[in-house]
Amino acid sequence: MTVTPQGLNGGRPTRTQPASSSSASSSSVSVAETGAIFSSAPAGEGALVVTVHGDIDMRSAPILADYVCSCVAEGQRVVFDLSDVGFFAIAGLQVFAALDDAVAEAGTSWCLVEGHPVYRLLEAANVVPAVRRFTSVASALG
């Protein structure tokens, strides 16, 4: 699946998905104006890893929220990998709230793989997410 956010395509958001795709297929999104790249890939039985590279700020956070929530599927745990994020603004917290709602609706769960920028924001804002936090994808999957 490819997503082109509104404004980057000169029009409405565009989604394309190959005819043979399923919720377990890989996908990616590049947010040109911020340099953020989001991707997802199945990781064993019942897990999907959503990986984020680049900066999450007030421009990219809503796009990331839409992307990660679109990856949520019943019976599939989401491993949200933010270990390679270079900057994580307070606007990124809205992504966690949206993901909480999406997994609750789907009856599944998610966990967070955090890097230093995410850890630093959570500590500075005195926010403790209600999800398990890990330092690597391997430990989150293990």
Order of alpha helices (4+ residues) and beta strands (2+ residues): beta-beta-beta-beta-beta-alpha-beta-alpha-beta-alpha-beta-alpha
